[in-house]
Amino acid sequence: MEKPTLSFKERDRRFKLARDLMKEKGLDCLIAGPGNTYYSPDYFDAWFSNDNATGYVIMPLNSEPVYSVWSPMHGTLRMLANKRRGIPPWIEDYRVFVPCIKGIVDVLRERGLSSGQIGVIGLNLQGPGAIGGIAYGSWCYVLKELPNANFVDITRPFIERCRVKSEEEVALARYVCYVGELCCKAMLKATKSGVSETKIYATTMATAFENAAMSLHVIMQTGINNVGWGLPMWTYQAQEPPVLGKGDAVLAELFQDYGGIEAQEQMTIVTKPVASITRELDDICRRSYDIALKIMRPGITFGEVCDAMEKPVIEAGCWYTTPLAHTLSPHGGINSGTNIGIDKVPEFQGMGFTENKMTDASRQLMLKPNMLFEVQPCACRGLNHVNIGGTVLITENGVEELNKIATEMHIVD
């Protein structure tokens, strides 16, 4: 599949979107920070710069933007090498500041905005982990150096405007989901009894990289009676990685990022023999997934989608760990509840676990054409666990599946 790229027309669309937001909020300038380092498509500076130097974009309303980066090597020199290959930067003015937070202060003073109304993207991150954003010490420095500026957090309104994708961004979504399918195929092929987790993990990651997609990690848990979630323990803890046995399951969440657009897939692969309860949980998940495909369309709320998806899970006497669905690119903290029913699981009594209910912001989000979602139903009974799903695109009249392989459980020898 041909790899799509982003044009200067797309850059101009994004800059206009940002400046229209600034006018609406009465702002003189906008600052975009590094964003959520757990989800690479939530890097806000990259959205403006079409680069990932993890710095700060300073965009005045009435003058050209500046990209404040922390190193010549990782910022300016890399950009110049790319420019010599015939790929011009979206922002011409890269400047090195150590630390790069100093760029905010210097540029605002230079542009006569040290007493201005300044919008900031990245102060109020929401979502899984909410890692990253603007560090406390860095922001204290800005406030100390610019005591007369009025800073306004605009993370939420900015994210809401970014959710509806342009045609160029939709092309990226189609490509990154194609890579996601290749990763799912590679994982499925690598999984069998007697294989180490490391082989499965490495094969999946390599497939993303071979197709020019970034992948920070794979969430993966294996074995039986395992309802944990997160990276394999051996990615940090010194230990011998587990080897799959008969009747074991691989539950994994795959991530691919291409041009700042993300795909995710929820794989469940089980080695023979397969327990009857696992087949039952797969059927529950698939019914939940099919309900989502049936009702997702412009004009209904995300809360309506999640309530409908939850119904077959709860009615079957199950609980669920991960969100049944969430937004993509950016994530922005819009997802269903998590750990719903965990407080009633006999094995966890006395551990203090509580449900994380869906927020009002999540419940009220209205679906619109060209929004991206991860639809990933999960069903647990006791310590048994199945999770399936993939990326979907809201269309004018409904929804389009961009992933297929991960939307059902797979059985291998």
SELONU-345467 format. One record per residue (C-alpha): residue number from 0; residue in three letters; x, y, z. Coordinates in Angstrom, 3 decimals, decimal comma, m for minus. Layout:
PT    nr   rest          u          v          w
PT   NUM    ala          X          Y          Z
...
REM end
This chain:
PT    nr   rest          u          v          w
PT     0    met      0,000      0,000      0,000
PT     1    glu      1,371      3,425     m0,935
PT     2    lys      2,446      5,586      1,995
PT     3    pro      0,439      8,860      2,087
PT     4    thr      1,985     12,133      3,248
PT     5    leu      0,702     15,453      4,575
PT     6    ser      0,775     18,551      2,368
PT     7    phe      1,199     22,247      3,105
PT     8    lys     m2,528     22,511      2,477
PT     9    glu     m2,990     20,363      5,572
PT    10    arg     m0,547     22,538      7,490
PT    11    asp     m2,496     25,652      6,520
PT    12    arg     m5,771     23,990      7,574
PT    13    arg     m4,325     23,212     10,995
PT    14    phe     m2,872     26,680     11,446
PT    15    lys     m6,232     28,211     10,522
PT    16    leu     m8,029     25,932     12,984
PT    17    ala     m5,666     27,066     15,737
PT    18    arg     m5,928     30,748     14,878
PT    19    asp     m9,714     30,567     14,655
PT    20    leu     m9,687     29,115     18,179
PT    21    met     m7,414     31,947     19,322
PT    22    lys     m9,791     34,554     17,903
PT    23    glu    m12,773     32,863     19,523
PT    24    lys    m11,051     32,850     22,926
PT    25    gly     m9,561     36,347     22,590
PT    26    leu     m5,963     35,109     22,634
PT    27    asp     m2,812     36,797     21,347
PT    28    cys     m0,724     33,637     21,142
PT    29    leu     m0,906     29,885     21,528
PT    30    ile      1,659     27,530     23,076
PT    31    ala      1,591     23,810     22,261
PT    32    gly      3,571     21,568     24,602
PT    33    pro      4,955     18,058     24,121
PT    34    gly      1,703     16,360     25,118
PT    35    asn      1,100     12,844     26,428
PT    36    thr      4,227     10,701     26,118
PT    37    tyr      2,184      7,516     26,679
PT    38    tyr      0,319      8,128     23,427
PT    39    ser      2,634      9,464     20,709
PT    40    pro     m0,267     10,838     18,587
PT    41    asp     m1,090     13,134     21,512
PT    42    tyr      2,118     15,140     20,995
PT    43    phe      0,657     18,602     20,507
PT    44    asp      3,862     20,219     19,225
PT    45    ala      4,002     17,565     16,484
PT    46    trp      0,467     18,421     15,314
PT    47    phe      1,702     21,923     14,450
PT    48    ser      5,223     21,112     13,283
PT    49    asn      4,822     17,754     11,505
PT    50    asp      7,889     16,799     13,558
PT    51    asn      8,488     15,134     16,920
PT    52    ala     11,360     17,091     18,448
PT    53    thr      9,370     17,196     21,739
PT    54    gly      9,629     20,933     22,175
PT    55    tyr      7,231     23,864     22,305
PT    56    val      5,464     25,526     19,405
PT    57    ile      4,829     29,227     20,016
PT    58    met      2,221     30,511     17,560
PT    59    pro      1,329     34,224     17,742
PT    60    leu     m1,990     35,237     16,246
PT    61    asn     m0,434     37,732     13,851
PT    62    ser      3,098     36,470     13,146
PT    63    glu      4,941     33,292     12,169
PT    64    pro      5,341     30,409     14,636
PT    65    val      8,558     29,351     16,359
PT    66    tyr      9,544     25,801     17,323
PT    67    ser     11,567     25,842     20,545
PT    68    val     13,666     22,652     20,713
PT    69    trp     16,144     21,424     23,311
PT    70    ser     18,985     20,239     21,084
PT    71    pro     20,490     21,141     17,669
PT    72    met     20,931     17,432     16,893
PT    73    his     17,400     16,307     17,715
PT    74    gly     15,731     19,429     16,372
PT    75    thr     17,290     21,830     13,881
PT    76    leu     20,012     19,630     12,323
PT    77    arg     17,642     16,722     11,795
PT    78    met     15,119     19,075     10,195
PT    79    leu     17,777     20,517      7,874
PT    80    ala     18,845     17,028      6,763
PT    81    asn     15,231     16,245      5,935
PT    82    lys     14,972     19,538      4,034
PT    83    arg     17,981     18,571      1,878
PT    84    arg     16,050     15,430      0,937
PT    85    gly     13,367     17,659     m0,536
PT    86    ile     10,940     17,707      2,409
PT    87    pro     10,529     21,318      3,648
PT    88    pro      9,531     21,911      7,297
PT    89    trp      6,112     23,184      8,278
PT    90    ile      7,766     25,658     10,645
PT    91    glu     10,910     27,341      9,313
PT    92    asp     11,956     28,996     12,577
PT    93    tyr     13,530     26,299     14,781
PT    94    arg     15,367     27,711     17,802
PT    95    val     17,457     25,885     20,379
PT    96    phe     16,941     26,731     24,053
PT    97    val     18,340     24,768     26,978
PT    98    pro     15,982     23,987     28,556
PT    99    cys     13,552     24,489     25,692
PT   100    ile     10,890     25,971     28,031
PT   101    lys     12,999     29,167     27,887
PT   102    gly     11,860     29,575     24,288
PT   103    ile      8,367     30,455     25,484
PT   104    val      9,667     33,351     27,553
PT   105    asp     12,102     34,671     24,925
PT   106    val      9,695     34,499     21,985
PT   107    leu      6,795     36,102     23,867
PT   108    arg      9,065     38,968     24,879
PT   109    glu     10,430     39,303     21,352
PT   110    arg      6,918     39,501     19,870
PT   111    gly      5,713     42,024     22,450
PT   112    leu      3,373     39,545     24,110
PT   113    ser      4,795     39,388     27,643
PT   114    ser      1,556     40,956     28,906
PT   115    gly     m0,731     39,198     26,455
PT   116    gln     m3,525     36,643     26,587
PT   117    ile     m1,772     33,314     25,995
PT   118    gly     m3,520     30,020     25,339
PT   119    val     m1,702     26,854     26,453
PT   120    ile     m2,196     23,312     25,134
PT   121    gly     m0,823     20,622     27,427
PT   122    leu     m1,499     21,858     30,964
PT   123    asn     m4,624     19,765     31,443
PT   124    leu     m3,914     16,318     30,046
PT   125    gln     m6,514     13,600     30,486
PT   126    gly     m6,463      9,968     29,538
PT   127    pro     m4,708      6,733     30,496
PT   128    gly     m1,707      7,587     32,617
PT   129    ala     m1,830     11,256     31,556
PT   130    ile      1,979     11,138     31,357
PT   131    gly      3,845     14,090     29,900
PT   132    gly      2,615     17,582     29,230
PT   133    ile      4,337     20,616     30,723
PT   134    ala      6,315     19,834     33,867
PT   135    tyr      5,522     21,683     37,088
PT   136    gly      9,004     23,175     37,472
PT   137    ser      9,076     24,330     33,865
PT   138    trp      5,715     26,030     34,163
PT   139    cys      6,720     27,742     37,415
PT   140    tyr      9,674     29,229     35,520
PT   141    val      7,375     30,654     32,831
PT   142    leu      5,016     32,180     35,397
PT   143    lys      7,920     33,734     37,290
PT   144    glu      9,489     35,257     34,152
PT   145    leu      6,204     36,520     32,674
PT   146    pro      4,172     37,752     35,664
PT   147    asn      2,020     40,088     33,551
PT   148    ala      0,896     37,510     30,989
PT   149    asn     m2,496     35,867     31,406
PT   150    phe     m2,234     32,151     30,606
PT   151    val     m5,385     30,222     29,741
PT   152    asp     m5,525     26,447     29,432
PT   153    ile     m7,189     25,530     26,121
PT   154    thr     m6,242     21,850     25,977
PT   155    arg     m9,843     20,604     25,966
PT   156    pro    m11,298     22,959     23,327
PT   157    phe     m8,249     22,386     21,135
PT   158    ile     m8,598     18,594     21,342
PT   159    glu    m12,301     18,776     20,499
PT   160    arg    m11,510     20,666     17,279
PT   161    cys     m8,874     18,124     16,284
PT   162    arg    m11,157     15,102     16,549
PT   163    val    m12,753     15,531     13,116
PT   164    lys    m10,136     14,423     10,596
PT   165    ser     m9,354     15,973      7,236
PT   166    glu     m9,250     13,844      4,097
PT   167    glu     m5,455     13,756      4,282
PT   168    glu     m5,617     12,547      7,889
PT   169    val     m8,175      9,899      6,935
PT   170    ala     m5,701      8,643      4,305
PT   171    leu     m3,089      8,308      7,053
PT   172    ala     m5,624      6,431      9,187
PT   173    arg     m6,290      3,952      6,407
PT   174    tyr     m2,578      3,336      5,951
PT   175    val     m1,754      2,937      9,650
PT   176    cys     m4,669      0,510     10,044
PT   177    tyr     m3,280     m1,451      7,087
PT   178    val     m0,006     m1,683      9,026
PT   179    gly     m2,040     m2,738     12,051
PT   180    glu     m3,468     m5,620     10,076
PT   181    leu      0,052     m6,698      9,102
PT   182    cys      1,068     m6,582     12,768
PT   183    cys     m1,929     m8,698     13,761
PT   184    lys     m1,051    m11,255     11,067
PT   185    ala      2,544    m11,357     12,284
PT   186    met      1,475    m11,837     15,906
PT   187    leu     m0,960    m14,575     14,941
PT   188    lys      1,687    m16,393     12,912
PT   189    ala      4,258    m16,179     15,723
PT   190    thr      1,922    m17,441     18,470
PT   191    lys      1,899    m21,139     19,351
PT   192    ser      2,635    m23,416     22,291
PT   193    gly      6,309    m23,448     23,235
PT   194    val      7,028    m19,901     22,021
PT   195    ser      8,378    m17,203     24,329
PT   196    glu      6,557    m13,907     24,857
PT   197    thr      9,691    m12,190     23,542
PT   198    lys      9,331    m13,810     20,106
PT   199    ile      5,719    m12,690     19,790
PT   200    tyr      6,524     m9,182     20,993
PT   201    ala      9,573     m8,717     18,751
PT   202    thr      7,814    m10,009     15,642
PT   203    thr      4,893     m7,647     16,162
PT   204    met      7,051     m4,576     16,780
PT   205    ala      9,352     m5,334     13,843
PT   206    thr      6,385     m5,490     11,470
PT   207    ala      5,337     m1,959     12,403
PT   208    phe      8,830     m0,571     11,934
PT   209    glu      9,310     m2,371      8,601
PT   210    asn      6,279     m0,486      7,304
PT   211    ala      7,367      2,975      8,552
PT   212    ala      4,967      3,051     11,489
PT   213    met      6,074      4,008     14,980
PT   214    ser      5,162      1,739     17,877
PT   215    leu      6,118      2,644     21,430
PT   216    his      5,256     m0,762     22,853
PT   217    val      2,806     m3,659     22,879
PT   218    ile      0,576     m4,238     25,872
PT   219    met      0,624     m8,008     26,344
PT   220    gln     m0,338    m10,515     29,018
PT   221    thr     m0,296    m14,299     28,657
PT   222    gly     m1,254    m17,477     30,470
PT   223    ile     m4,467    m18,459     32,206
PT   224    asn     m6,286    m16,733     35,067
PT   225    asn     m4,611    m13,463     34,117
PT   226    val     m6,758    m10,320     34,049
PT   227    gly     m3,786     m7,995     34,386
PT   228    trp     m3,031     m5,403     31,744
PT   229    gly      0,073     m3,521     30,685
PT   230    leu      3,515     m4,260     29,309
PT   231    pro      5,005     m7,715     29,935
PT   232    met      6,812     m7,745     33,263
PT   233    trp     10,131     m8,651     31,609
PT   234    thr     10,188     m5,268     29,813
PT   235    tyr     11,365     m3,864     33,128
PT   236    gln     11,723     m6,566     35,786
PT   237    ala     14,699     m8,915     35,453
PT   238    gln     13,151    m12,349     34,868
PT   239    glu     12,930    m15,219     32,420
PT   240    pro     10,073    m14,351     30,007
PT   241    pro      7,093    m16,736     30,077
PT   242    val      6,694    m19,433     27,428
PT   243    leu      3,239    m20,295     26,101
PT   244    gly      1,786    m23,636     27,103
PT   245    lys     m1,288    m25,612     26,083
PT   246    gly     m4,543    m23,749     26,750
PT   247    asp     m2,773    m20,447     27,345
PT   248    ala     m4,040    m17,120     26,051
PT   249    val     m2,260    m14,114     24,597
PT   250    leu     m4,156    m10,884     25,200
PT   251    ala     m2,517     m7,892     23,580
PT   252    glu     m3,102     m4,285     22,599
PT   253    leu     m1,138     m3,239     19,525
PT   254    phe     m0,295      0,388     18,742
PT   255    gln      0,889      1,901     15,458
PT   256    asp      1,449      5,580     14,701
PT   257    tyr      1,927      7,001     11,212
PT   258    gly      2,162     10,738     10,714
PT   259    gly      0,546     11,368     14,084
PT   260    ile     m2,492      9,155     13,404
PT   261    glu     m2,844      6,057     15,545
PT   262    ala     m4,355      2,619     15,067
PT   263    gln     m4,980      0,158     17,869
PT   264    glu     m5,963     m3,512     17,820
PT   265    gln     m6,999     m5,782     20,691
PT   266    met     m5,827     m9,340     19,999
PT   267    thr     m6,921    m12,467     21,843
PT   268    ile     m5,139    m15,636     20,711
PT   269    val     m5,658    m18,932     22,546
PT   270    thr     m3,711    m22,163     22,207
PT   271    lys     m5,627    m25,436     22,117
PT   272    pro     m7,461    m26,807     24,009
PT   273    val     m9,810    m23,850     24,488
PT   274    ala    m11,915    m23,712     27,627
PT   275    ser    m15,669    m23,360     27,171
PT   276    ile    m15,745    m20,191     29,280
PT   277    thr    m13,221    m18,562     26,922
PT   278    arg    m15,467    m19,301     23,942
PT   279    glu    m18,421    m17,867     25,840
PT   280    leu    m16,540    m14,659     26,669
PT   281    asp    m15,515    m14,306     23,027
PT   282    asp    m19,162    m14,568     21,989
PT   283    ile    m20,121    m11,858     24,500
PT   284    cys    m17,379     m9,561     23,212
PT   285    arg    m18,389    m10,089     19,612
PT   286    arg    m22,030     m9,277     20,411
PT   287    ser    m20,885     m6,072     22,094
PT   288    tyr    m18,732     m5,212     19,075
PT   289    asp    m21,576     m5,849     16,615
PT   290    ile    m23,876     m3,607     18,659
PT   291    ala    m21,332     m0,789     18,333
PT   292    leu    m21,137     m1,229     14,558
PT   293    lys    m24,924     m1,156     14,331
PT   294    ile    m25,493      2,060     16,274
PT   295    met    m22,390      4,199     15,692
PT   296    arg    m23,275      7,084     13,398
PT   297    pro    m23,214     10,888     13,396
PT   298    gly    m25,658     12,495     15,800
PT   299    ile    m25,574     10,008     18,671
PT   300    thr    m23,470     10,415     21,773
PT   301    phe    m20,492      8,356     22,824
PT   302    gly    m22,355      7,614     26,041
PT   303    glu    m25,162      5,960     24,073
PT   304    val    m22,615      3,787     22,275
PT   305    cys    m20,897      2,671     25,482
PT   306    asp    m24,162      1,993     27,309
PT   307    ala    m25,293     m0,267     24,462
PT   308    met    m21,937     m2,065     24,335
PT   309    glu    m21,951     m2,629     28,073
PT   310    lys    m25,387     m4,244     28,171
PT   311    pro    m24,487     m7,775     26,899
PT   312    val    m21,391     m7,840     29,124
PT   313    ile    m23,231     m6,990     32,330
PT   314    glu    m26,317     m9,076     31,488
PT   315    ala    m24,037    m12,125     31,106
PT   316    gly    m22,774    m11,634     34,658
PT   317    cys    m19,369    m10,402     33,517
PT   318    trp    m17,162     m7,459     34,448
PT   319    tyr    m14,662     m5,593     32,319
PT   320    thr    m11,229     m4,080     32,834
PT   321    thr    m10,262     m1,881     29,878
PT   322    pro    m12,526      0,680     28,152
PT   323    leu    m15,122     m0,767     25,791
PT   324    ala    m14,311      2,109     23,407
PT   325    his    m12,339      5,332     23,285
PT   326    thr    m11,378      8,120     20,906
PT   327    leu     m8,158      8,078     18,881
PT   328    ser     m5,740     10,740     17,654
PT   329    pro     m6,008     12,375     20,057
PT   330    his     m7,159     10,144     22,882
PT   331    gly     m7,862     13,044     25,199
PT   332    gly     m9,412     11,028     27,993
PT   333    ile    m12,649     10,160     26,177
PT   334    asn    m13,465      6,543     27,009
PT   335    ser    m16,060      4,308     28,608
PT   336    gly    m15,800      3,321     32,231
PT   337    thr    m13,081      0,888     33,308
PT   338    asn    m12,954     m1,857     35,917
PT   339    ile    m16,751     m1,926     35,881
PT   340    gly    m17,896     m4,701     38,238
PT   341    ile    m14,411     m5,348     39,660
PT   342    asp    m15,632     m4,614     43,182
PT   343    lys    m17,943     m7,643     42,971
PT   344    val    m15,300    m10,184     41,864
PT   345    pro    m14,855    m12,698     44,734
PT   346    glu    m11,106    m13,058     44,129
PT   347    phe    m10,599     m9,310     44,672
PT   348    gln    m12,669     m8,767     47,800
PT   349    gly    m10,868     m6,686     50,401
PT   350    met     m8,369     m5,236     47,927
PT   351    gly    m10,105     m1,866     47,719
PT   352    phe    m10,665     m1,922     43,953
PT   353    thr    m13,314      0,496     42,677
PT   354    glu    m15,039      1,174     39,378
PT   355    asn    m13,982      4,103     37,189
PT   356    lys    m17,217      5,494     35,818
PT   357    met    m17,452      7,280     32,475
PT   358    thr    m16,953     11,032     32,764
PT   359    asp    m19,582     13,540     31,660
PT   360    ala    m17,198     14,787     28,938
PT   361    ser    m16,992     11,256     27,552
PT   362    arg    m20,713     10,626     27,815
PT   363    gln    m21,685     13,862     26,030
PT   364    leu    m19,278     13,657     23,083
PT   365    met    m21,323     13,773     19,862
PT   366    leu    m20,184     11,512     17,043
PT   367    lys    m19,329     13,294     13,780
PT   368    pro    m18,103     12,126     10,363
PT   369    asn    m14,328     11,520     10,157
PT   370    met    m13,875     10,867     13,869
PT   371    leu    m11,702      7,875     14,795
PT   372    phe    m12,535      5,456     17,611
PT   373    glu    m11,112      2,284     19,055
PT   374    val    m13,954     m0,198     19,638
PT   375    gln    m12,590     m2,870     21,983
PT   376    pro    m15,160     m4,840     24,001
PT   377    cys    m13,850     m6,760     26,975
PT   378    ala    m15,519     m9,457     29,072
PT   379    cys    m14,187    m11,051     32,253
PT   380    arg    m15,673    m13,690     34,491
PT   381    gly    m13,653    m14,282     37,601
PT   382    leu    m10,067    m14,409     36,329
PT   383    asn    m11,014    m15,370     32,760
PT   384    his    m10,592    m12,617     30,187
PT   385    val    m11,241    m11,941     26,462
PT   386    asn    m10,675     m8,618     24,687
PT   387    ile    m11,163     m7,957     20,953
PT   388    gly    m11,501     m4,955     18,661
PT   389    gly     m9,923     m2,421     16,333
PT   390    thr    m10,085      1,047     14,856
PT   391    val    m13,214      2,434     13,199
PT   392    leu    m14,023      5,598     11,241
PT   393    ile    m17,319      7,438     11,566
PT   394    thr    m18,796      8,025      8,109
PT   395    glu    m21,645     10,244      6,887
PT   396    asn    m24,177      7,480      7,547
PT   397    gly    m22,572      5,058      9,956
PT   398    val    m19,194      3,508     10,682
PT   399    glu    m16,411      1,831      8,694
PT   400    glu    m14,161     m0,866     10,149
PT   401    leu    m10,503     m0,104      9,445
PT   402    asn     m9,312     m3,264     11,225
PT   403    lys    m10,750     m6,770     10,914
PT   404    ile     m8,329     m9,432     12,187
PT   405    ala     m8,499     m8,409     15,848
PT   406    thr    m12,309     m8,273     15,951
PT   407    glu    m12,572    m11,963     16,816
PT   408    met    m10,676    m14,433     18,984
PT   409    his     m8,136    m16,695     17,235
PT   410    ile     m7,275    m20,299     18,126
PT   411    val     m3,859    m21,835     17,393
PT   412    asp     m2,018    m25,058     18,205
REM end
